[in-house]
Amino acid sequence: MPDYGGLTRRQAVSLAGGAATLLAAGPVAGKGAGEARRPNIVFIMADDLGFADLSCYGTTYRTPHIDSLARDGIRLTQAYANSCVCTATRAGLLTGRYQNRFRVGQEEPLGFNQPEIGMDPGVPTMPRYLQQLGYRTVLVGKWHLGDPPRFGPLKSGYDRFFGIHGGGKDYFQTPKDAGVSGSLYDGEKPVGEHRYLTDELGDRAVSEITAAARDKVPLFLSLHFTAPHWPWEGPEDLAVAQNLKNIFHYDGGSIATFQKMLTSLDENVAKVLAALKRLGLEKDTLVVFTSDNGGERFSNTWPLSGMKTELLEGGIRVPVLVRWPRHIRKGSVSEQVAISMDWMPTFLAAAGAPSGFEAPGDGINILPALRGAAPVPRQLFWMFKANNQAAVREGDWKYLALGGHEYLFDLATDQRERANRASAEPERFNRLKALHAQWKAQMLPYPADSASHSIIGTLPDRY
């Protein structure tokens, strides 16, 4: 039976049809017809970038162009990914819902079964709603939500696609790039030979921005870089790629190589920002930069603990920078608790969706916080099959289950999650644990035969 994330097929079709009326909604509320405009939206997501891997978050790594978004916009300090791995977060981002409502969202991450499991084309998605608002929707970069012919970005609301279907590939075209998942695609056609992948994605993003400006259509661009995900290769490391025997690259990499990858990422973000300025789109474009989950081997997550594949803060808290010059004050900082699935309602609000229209979602519109409003209290939930992990954040408090142990942390005073308050606060501990059980009961159960879970392995017990 098709998976609509808790909706019936009738409800899903009704919602999709209702979204089609958005084009007739008229000007954005609060503006005259002469000045109404829908902003371009450029959503940039890095892959496996840690909370502190950007220099504006205090690291020793250098990312001056990405940092400019913090200088000219807002930096969020309490933002999260929907999961501690990529496929699950991307399912939450695409749908605006907890990924655990969907079969593909239970893949942590999606492994070698991509032809059989993926994002059902019938599920309402963020790009599909934005299409109905008149946007050209483009995905440049990583998809990782199932392979064609059954699945793919062109089946889930994107008009155009240039990128990879799988979870990762070599940064250069090599013989290891075999099959649909491991190849760079332009639409439905494999590209074949290509330059350093980060450059290819950055240049294609600039082309798409330029084309939309020429055609005078509002653009929703999802730019999902693979950097700084393994394999550990900088722009000059073709020889490394040619000699690489295992794309997971367990025996390679270094701090210096990681910086080279970050520098390339930073320079390609600079290309995008320069294109917006050159085309006169800078002031009317909402730009977001973030990551799909916490950092990996060479990342910096200080002062947080944990990393990718863990529900400790270092595995799920991510950098978020947002620039929208006409609406966001320069140099702002917000402690609003936010999560990947918030971007769908936020972008729909920014695009002027009628007030009576509500897409199905678990996220909230954080546009008021981006514009300077006081943070709104949140309850957020996570679960992750490896090591039986569970987490709840409510206000400053966090319940965490990991590897057979349970914890209660006050994140206001203990971001590093070292002082377990479970015994000192038993009532709070038991209430948050019960809340998680109630939430989990509304989600899909983990499939017993999910092959992709086995590639995670056994995580270290940090306590």
Backbone torsions as a table, in degrees:
resi	resn	phi	psi	omega
1	MET	NA	136.2	-179.9
2	PRO	-58.2	149.6	-175.1
3	ASP	-105.0	111.3	180.0
4	TYR	-112.0	21.8	174.5
5	GLY	64.7	40.0	178.7
6	GLY	97.5	-12.3	176.1
7	LEU	-89.7	150.7	169.2
8	THR	-76.6	163.9	177.7
9	ARG	-60.9	-40.5	179.5
10	ARG	-59.9	-43.2	179.1
11	GLN	-64.8	-41.7	-178.9
12	ALA	-63.4	-44.5	179.2
13	VAL	-64.5	-40.0	179.3
14	SER	-62.9	-43.0	179.2
15	LEU	-64.6	-42.4	179.2
16	ALA	-64.1	-40.0	178.6
17	GLY	-68.5	-38.7	178.0
18	GLY	-63.9	-33.4	178.5
19	ALA	-63.9	-25.8	-178.6
20	ALA	-65.6	-19.3	178.7
21	THR	-78.7	-7.4	-175.5
22	LEU	-64.0	-31.5	-177.5
23	LEU	-62.3	-24.4	-178.9
24	ALA	-92.3	9.8	-172.8
25	ALA	-75.3	-16.3	177.7
26	GLY	87.0	-164.6	-175.2
27	PRO	-64.3	160.1	174.9
28	VAL	-62.0	136.6	-178.0
29	ALA	-55.5	137.0	176.2
30	GLY	89.8	0.7	179.3
31	LYS	-125.7	148.3	173.4
32	GLY	-72.6	160.6	-177.3
33	ALA	-60.9	-30.2	-177.9
34	GLY	-71.3	-22.9	-176.7
35	GLU	-115.9	3.4	179.4
36	ALA	-67.7	134.8	175.3
37	ARG	-154.2	146.1	176.2
38	ARG	-94.6	128.3	-177.6
39	PRO	-71.1	148.4	164.1
40	ASN	-66.2	148.0	177.9
41	ILE	-125.9	120.0	178.5
42	VAL	-118.4	109.7	-177.9
43	PHE	-105.9	112.7	-176.4
44	ILE	-108.4	123.1	-179.7
45	MET	-126.0	121.1	173.3
46	ALA	-81.0	169.8	-175.6
47	ASP	-119.4	118.0	-179.8
48	ASP	65.3	33.5	177.4
49	LEU	-88.6	124.7	-177.2
50	GLY	-74.6	162.5	-177.6
51	PHE	-53.6	-37.3	-174.8
52	ALA	-111.9	23.6	-179.9
53	ASP	-79.2	-11.9	175.3
54	LEU	-95.3	141.8	-176.8
55	SER	-65.0	-25.1	178.6
56	CYS	-72.9	-8.7	173.2
57	TYR	-102.5	8.3	170.1
58	GLY	103.0	5.7	-177.7
59	THR	-79.8	171.3	173.5
60	THR	-88.3	-10.4	174.3
61	TYR	-67.3	154.7	-175.7
62	ARG	-112.9	120.3	-179.7
63	THR	-140.4	63.2	-170.8
64	PRO	-63.0	-35.2	-176.7
65	HIS	-75.2	-41.6	174.7
66	ILE	-63.9	-39.6	178.5
67	ASP	-58.1	-27.8	-178.6
68	SER	-61.5	-25.3	176.8
69	LEU	-65.9	-34.6	175.9
70	ALA	-70.6	-40.4	179.4
71	ARG	-64.5	-39.5	-175.4
72	ASP	-98.2	1.1	-178.1
73	GLY	-147.3	-129.6	-174.2
74	ILE	-129.9	146.5	176.8
75	ARG	-116.3	126.0	177.5
76	LEU	-95.8	136.1	-177.3
77	THR	-106.0	-9.2	-176.0
78	GLN	-128.1	43.4	-177.3
79	ALA	-101.7	147.6	-174.1
80	TYR	-129.0	157.6	166.1
81	ALA	-90.2	154.8	177.6
82	ASN	-64.6	-21.7	-179.5
83	SER	-151.7	172.0	176.8
84	CYS	-93.7	7.9	172.8
85	VAL	-140.6	169.7	-163.8
86	CYS	-74.7	-52.9	-174.5
87	THR	-56.2	-46.6	-177.0
88	ALA	-61.6	-44.4	177.9
89	THR	-61.8	-42.0	-177.5
90	ARG	-66.1	-32.4	175.2
91	ALA	-66.6	-41.8	177.3
92	GLY	-65.4	-42.2	178.5
93	LEU	-61.4	-47.2	-174.3
94	LEU	-66.1	-35.1	-173.3
95	THR	-102.0	-16.7	-173.7
96	GLY	71.8	19.4	-176.0
97	ARG	-132.2	161.9	172.4
98	TYR	-57.3	128.9	-177.5
99	GLN	-62.0	-22.2	-178.1
100	ASN	-70.9	-3.4	173.6
101	ARG	-82.2	-10.2	-174.1
102	PHE	-122.0	145.2	178.6
103	ARG	-58.0	-44.7	-179.2
104	VAL	-64.7	-28.9	179.8
105	GLY	-70.1	-14.9	177.1
106	GLN	-87.4	-2.9	177.0
107	GLU	-85.6	119.8	-168.7
108	GLU	-129.9	77.0	-6.3
109	PRO	-94.9	179.7	176.6
110	LEU	-66.2	124.3	-173.4
111	GLY	-104.0	-118.1	-172.3
112	PHE	-91.6	8.9	-179.5
113	ASN	-107.9	29.3	-176.6
114	GLN	-63.1	-29.0	176.4
115	PRO	-68.4	-24.9	-174.8
116	GLU	-98.7	-26.8	-175.8
117	ILE	-124.4	134.5	179.5
118	GLY	-173.5	-175.6	178.9
119	MET	-74.5	116.4	-178.6
120	ASP	-59.3	127.1	-179.5
121	PRO	-59.9	-17.6	179.4
122	GLY	-81.9	-9.0	-177.4
123	VAL	-75.5	129.8	175.6
124	PRO	-61.0	135.8	-176.3
125	THR	-131.2	162.4	178.0
126	MET	-57.0	-50.7	-179.9
127	PRO	-63.9	-31.6	179.6
128	ARG	-66.4	-41.5	176.3
129	TYR	-64.3	-40.3	180.0
130	LEU	-68.9	-31.3	172.1
131	GLN	-55.9	-43.6	-177.3
132	GLN	-70.4	-15.9	173.8
133	LEU	-90.0	5.1	177.0
134	GLY	96.1	8.8	-178.3
135	TYR	-84.2	145.1	162.2
136	ARG	-82.7	126.8	-174.8
137	THR	-111.2	127.4	-173.0
138	VAL	-135.5	132.8	169.8
139	LEU	-110.9	120.8	172.8
140	VAL	-116.1	116.5	178.3
141	GLY	121.5	-141.2	-168.4
142	LYS	-86.7	133.8	177.3
143	TRP	-101.3	-68.9	175.0
144	HIS	57.8	38.2	176.9
145	LEU	-131.2	31.9	176.6
146	GLY	112.8	146.6	-175.2
147	ASP	-93.5	151.8	168.7
148	PRO	-67.1	159.5	10.5
149	PRO	-86.2	-9.8	-176.1
150	ARG	-77.5	-33.1	-173.0
151	PHE	-130.5	170.5	175.4
152	GLY	147.9	161.2	-177.6
153	PRO	-60.7	-34.3	-179.5
154	LEU	-71.0	-14.3	176.6
155	LYS	-96.6	-7.2	-174.6
156	SER	-123.1	27.9	169.8
157	GLY	111.2	-5.8	177.3
158	TYR	-92.1	134.0	177.2
159	ASP	-74.4	-33.8	-175.8
160	ARG	-137.2	152.4	-179.7
161	PHE	-145.3	133.9	172.4
162	PHE	-142.9	109.5	-177.5
163	GLY	167.1	-150.7	-178.0
164	ILE	-120.5	145.6	178.5
165	HIS	-83.9	-28.3	-173.0
166	GLY	-90.1	-167.5	-174.0
167	GLY	-85.4	-18.2	179.9
168	GLY	-177.6	159.0	176.7
169	LYS	-152.7	168.2	174.0
170	ASP	-62.0	146.2	179.2
171	TYR	-73.4	-13.2	174.5
172	PHE	-119.5	157.6	176.4
173	GLN	-76.4	117.7	-179.1
174	THR	-134.9	168.7	178.0
175	PRO	-59.9	-18.9	179.3
176	LYS	-69.5	-20.5	-179.1
177	ASP	-79.2	89.4	-176.4
178	ALA	-119.7	144.7	175.1
179	GLY	79.1	-178.8	-176.6
180	VAL	-65.5	-47.1	-172.7
181	SER	-64.7	-33.6	-173.5
182	GLY	-97.1	11.7	-176.6
183	SER	-117.7	153.4	174.3
184	LEU	-83.0	130.6	-177.0
185	TYR	-119.1	144.2	168.6
186	ASP	-112.9	102.4	-171.2
187	GLY	66.6	-119.4	-179.7
188	GLU	-105.8	11.3	-177.5
189	LYS	-115.2	132.3	176.2
190	PRO	-66.9	143.0	-176.4
191	VAL	-80.1	-36.5	-174.4
192	GLY	84.3	-134.9	-178.4
193	GLU	-61.8	140.6	178.4
194	HIS	-152.2	164.5	177.1
195	ARG	-79.3	-173.3	176.3
196	TYR	-51.2	127.9	-167.5
197	LEU	-59.2	-41.1	-179.5
198	THR	-60.8	-38.9	176.8
199	ASP	-66.4	-41.2	179.3
200	GLU	-60.0	-44.2	-178.3
201	LEU	-68.7	-42.0	178.9
202	GLY	-63.1	-43.0	-179.5
203	ASP	-67.2	-38.6	178.9
204	ARG	-66.7	-37.4	176.9
205	ALA	-60.0	-43.0	178.1
206	VAL	-62.1	-41.3	178.7
207	SER	-62.0	-40.5	-179.6
208	GLU	-68.7	-38.8	176.6
209	ILE	-63.3	-43.7	-179.3
210	THR	-64.5	-42.4	-179.8
211	ALA	-65.5	-41.4	179.2
212	ALA	-65.2	-38.4	177.3
213	ALA	-64.7	-40.7	178.8
214	ARG	-63.8	-40.7	-177.6
215	ASP	-84.6	-4.9	177.2
216	LYS	57.9	46.4	174.9
217	VAL	-120.8	144.2	175.4
218	PRO	-67.4	143.2	-173.4
219	LEU	-116.6	131.3	164.8
220	PHE	-109.1	110.0	-178.4
221	LEU	-111.9	115.4	170.0
222	SER	-93.8	111.7	-179.4
223	LEU	-109.1	96.4	-173.6
224	HIS	-104.7	89.4	178.5
225	PHE	-64.3	153.3	170.4
226	THR	-88.0	-18.6	179.2
227	ALA	-72.7	146.9	-2.3
228	PRO	-96.7	38.7	176.7
229	HIS	-61.8	150.4	174.4
230	TRP	-56.9	162.2	1.6
231	PRO	-74.9	158.6	-171.9
232	TRP	-84.7	90.9	-176.4
233	GLU	-139.5	124.2	171.9
234	GLY	-88.2	176.8	-176.7
235	PRO	-60.0	-22.9	-178.2
236	GLU	-102.6	13.3	-171.8
237	ASP	-102.7	39.8	177.6
238	LEU	-59.1	-38.3	-179.9
239	ALA	-63.1	-36.9	176.6
240	VAL	-61.5	-44.9	-179.3
241	ALA	-62.9	-41.0	-177.1
242	GLN	-67.5	-27.7	-178.7
243	ASN	-99.2	0.6	-175.4
244	LEU	-74.3	125.1	-179.0
245	LYS	-94.1	-25.7	-176.7
246	ASN	-134.4	117.5	-175.6
247	ILE	-63.4	-22.8	175.9
248	PHE	-67.1	-22.7	169.6
249	HIS	55.6	47.4	-178.2
250	TYR	-64.6	-27.3	-174.9
251	ASP	-99.7	13.7	-175.9
252	GLY	-125.4	-172.0	177.1
253	GLY	87.4	164.0	179.0
254	SER	-167.5	167.7	175.3
255	ILE	-58.8	-40.4	-179.1
256	ALA	-64.2	-42.3	179.1
257	THR	-67.0	-40.3	178.2
258	PHE	-60.0	-40.8	177.1
259	GLN	-64.4	-37.9	177.1
260	LYS	-62.2	-39.4	178.2
261	MET	-67.4	-39.8	177.1
262	LEU	-66.7	-38.1	178.8
263	THR	-62.5	-42.9	177.1
264	SER	-63.3	-43.5	176.2
265	LEU	-58.6	-46.6	-178.8
266	ASP	-61.6	-43.0	-179.0
267	GLU	-66.8	-33.4	179.3
268	ASN	-77.8	-30.9	169.2
269	VAL	-63.4	-38.6	177.4
270	ALA	-59.5	-39.2	177.5
271	LYS	-58.9	-43.6	-178.7
272	VAL	-64.7	-46.2	-179.7
273	LEU	-64.5	-38.2	178.6
274	ALA	-65.7	-38.3	179.1
275	ALA	-63.9	-42.5	178.3
276	LEU	-60.7	-41.2	179.5
277	LYS	-68.7	-44.2	-178.4
278	ARG	-61.8	-34.9	-177.5
279	LEU	-89.9	3.3	179.1
280	GLY	72.7	24.2	-176.6
281	LEU	-104.1	-2.3	-170.5
282	GLU	-57.3	-46.2	-173.7
283	LYS	-74.0	-22.7	-176.2
284	ASP	-111.1	25.1	177.6
285	THR	-121.5	126.9	174.9
286	LEU	-87.4	115.5	-178.8
287	VAL	-112.7	129.1	176.8
288	VAL	-121.7	137.7	172.2
289	PHE	-125.8	131.2	179.8
290	THR	-157.0	-167.4	178.5
291	SER	-132.0	159.9	-177.8
292	ASP	-83.8	-17.8	177.0
293	ASN	-171.4	-174.2	-179.4
294	GLY	-70.3	175.3	-174.3
295	GLY	-76.8	163.9	-179.1
296	GLU	-110.6	-145.3	-166.2
297	ARG	-52.0	-47.5	-173.7
298	PHE	-103.0	9.3	-177.6
299	SER	-77.2	162.9	175.6
300	ASN	-114.2	120.7	177.3
301	THR	-115.6	8.0	-178.0
302	TRP	-55.9	138.2	6.4
303	PRO	-91.1	16.2	-176.8
304	LEU	-81.7	162.0	176.3
305	SER	-111.8	151.0	178.3
306	GLY	95.2	174.3	-175.8
307	MET	-154.8	-176.1	177.0
308	LYS	-45.9	141.6	-176.7
309	THR	79.2	7.8	177.5
310	GLU	-127.1	145.8	176.7
311	LEU	-89.3	7.8	163.4
312	LEU	-60.7	160.4	-174.0
313	GLU	-55.8	-36.9	-178.5
314	GLY	-66.2	-17.5	178.9
315	GLY	-90.2	-19.2	-174.8
316	ILE	-128.0	-21.2	178.5
317	ARG	-82.6	133.9	-171.5
318	VAL	-131.9	157.1	173.4
319	PRO	-70.9	143.5	173.0
320	VAL	-139.7	122.6	175.6
321	LEU	-122.7	137.4	-178.0
322	VAL	-135.9	131.5	176.6
323	ARG	-127.0	129.1	173.8
324	TRP	-153.9	87.7	-166.1
325	PRO	-52.6	-35.5	-178.3
326	ARG	-77.5	-8.5	-172.3
327	HIS	-130.9	-21.8	-175.0
328	ILE	-117.5	129.7	-178.2
329	ARG	-69.9	136.5	179.6
330	LYS	-60.3	141.9	173.9
331	GLY	68.7	22.1	-179.0
332	SER	-78.3	156.1	173.0
333	VAL	-134.6	135.1	-179.5
334	SER	-128.9	141.2	173.7
335	GLU	-99.4	17.5	176.7
336	GLN	-59.8	127.6	173.8
337	VAL	-74.7	122.1	-176.1
338	ALA	-135.3	165.9	-177.3
339	ILE	-150.6	161.2	-174.0
340	SER	-51.8	-40.9	-175.1
341	MET	-71.5	-6.1	175.2
342	ASP	-73.1	-19.4	-172.4
343	TRP	-69.4	-30.6	179.0
344	MET	-62.5	-56.0	178.8
345	PRO	-63.8	-30.9	179.2
346	THR	-67.1	-45.5	-179.6
347	PHE	-68.9	-36.3	177.1
348	LEU	-64.2	-38.4	176.9
349	ALA	-65.9	-44.0	179.9
350	ALA	-63.7	-32.4	-178.7
351	ALA	-81.1	-2.8	176.2
352	GLY	84.7	29.6	176.1
353	ALA	-59.3	139.8	-178.7
354	PRO	-56.8	146.9	-174.5
355	SER	-62.1	-27.4	-179.4
356	GLY	-81.3	-6.7	-177.5
357	PHE	-92.9	130.3	176.5
358	GLU	-134.8	117.6	173.5
359	ALA	-76.5	149.3	177.7
360	PRO	-65.2	130.6	-177.5
361	GLY	-169.1	160.2	174.9
362	ASP	-105.7	-12.6	179.1
363	GLY	-83.3	176.1	178.0
364	ILE	-126.8	159.8	174.5
365	ASN	-76.9	113.4	-179.6
366	ILE	-98.5	12.4	179.8
367	LEU	-57.4	-41.5	176.9
368	PRO	-56.9	-41.7	178.8
369	ALA	-65.5	-38.0	178.3
370	LEU	-65.0	-28.4	-180.0
371	ARG	-88.9	0.8	173.6
372	GLY	114.9	0.0	178.8
373	ALA	-68.8	158.7	178.5
374	ALA	-64.4	147.2	179.0
375	PRO	-58.0	144.7	177.3
376	VAL	-99.0	130.4	178.3
377	PRO	-60.2	145.6	-177.5
378	ARG	-132.6	154.9	162.8
379	GLN	-118.2	124.1	178.8
380	LEU	-128.4	148.8	-174.9
381	PHE	-131.4	146.7	174.7
382	TRP	-140.7	152.3	164.5
383	MET	-146.2	151.5	-177.5
384	PHE	-150.3	125.8	-167.9
385	LYS	-64.9	-43.9	-177.8
386	ALA	-61.0	129.0	-179.2
387	ASN	65.0	19.7	174.7
388	ASN	50.4	55.0	-174.8
389	GLN	-91.7	144.7	176.4
390	ALA	-149.5	149.5	178.6
391	ALA	-153.6	146.7	172.9
392	VAL	-134.0	133.9	167.9
393	ARG	-116.1	127.4	175.2
394	GLU	-134.0	115.0	-173.7
395	GLY	60.4	-128.8	178.4
396	ASP	-92.2	-0.4	-173.5
397	TRP	-100.6	145.6	-178.6
398	LYS	-136.1	126.6	169.4
399	TYR	-93.5	135.3	179.7
400	LEU	-137.2	131.4	169.5
401	ALA	-115.9	131.2	-176.0
402	LEU	-154.5	119.4	174.1
403	GLY	60.4	34.8	178.7
404	GLY	86.9	0.7	177.9
405	HIS	-114.3	157.0	-179.7
406	GLU	-129.8	148.1	-173.5
407	TYR	-143.0	159.1	170.0
408	LEU	-134.0	123.4	-177.5
409	PHE	-123.0	143.4	171.3
410	ASP	-97.5	99.8	-174.2
411	LEU	-69.6	-17.4	177.6
412	ALA	-66.3	-31.6	-177.6
413	THR	-116.4	-8.3	-172.1
414	ASP	-144.5	66.3	179.7
415	GLN	-61.4	-25.5	-176.0
416	ARG	-82.7	-4.4	176.1
417	GLU	56.5	63.5	-179.6
418	ARG	-120.1	-24.4	-176.6
419	ALA	-102.5	98.9	-177.4
420	ASN	-76.4	113.0	-175.2
421	ARG	-96.9	12.9	-175.7
422	ALA	-58.6	-43.4	-179.1
423	SER	-73.0	-34.3	-178.6
424	ALA	-76.9	-25.3	-177.5
425	GLU	-128.2	61.7	-174.1
426	PRO	-62.6	-35.8	-179.0
427	GLU	-65.2	-46.1	179.0
428	ARG	-64.8	-43.4	179.5
429	PHE	-57.4	-49.5	-177.1
430	ASN	-67.6	-35.1	179.7
431	ARG	-67.2	-45.4	179.4
432	LEU	-65.5	-38.6	177.4
433	LYS	-62.9	-41.4	178.9
434	ALA	-66.8	-37.2	177.3
435	LEU	-61.1	-40.3	179.3
436	HIS	-64.8	-40.9	179.5
437	ALA	-62.0	-40.1	178.8
438	GLN	-65.3	-43.1	178.5
439	TRP	-64.3	-46.6	-177.7
440	LYS	-59.2	-34.5	-179.5
441	ALA	-64.9	-19.9	178.8
442	GLN	-89.5	-10.3	-177.9
443	MET	-95.9	169.4	175.5
444	LEU	-69.6	145.0	172.4
445	PRO	-73.2	152.4	176.3
446	TYR	-65.1	135.8	176.2
447	PRO	-69.1	134.6	-176.3
448	ALA	-67.9	-24.1	-175.0
449	ASP	-105.6	22.5	-176.1
450	SER	-69.5	106.3	-175.6
451	ALA	-67.9	-28.4	-173.6
452	SER	-68.3	-23.9	-178.6
453	HIS	-64.7	-27.2	-174.9
454	SER	-68.6	-20.5	-177.6
455	ILE	-79.2	-12.4	177.5
456	ILE	-70.6	-39.7	-176.5
457	GLY	80.2	-168.0	179.0
458	THR	-96.0	123.3	-178.3
459	LEU	-78.7	152.6	178.0
460	PRO	-67.0	140.8	175.0
461	ASP	-85.0	104.1	-172.6
462	ARG	-79.6	-5.4	-178.7
463	TYR	-124.4	NA	NA
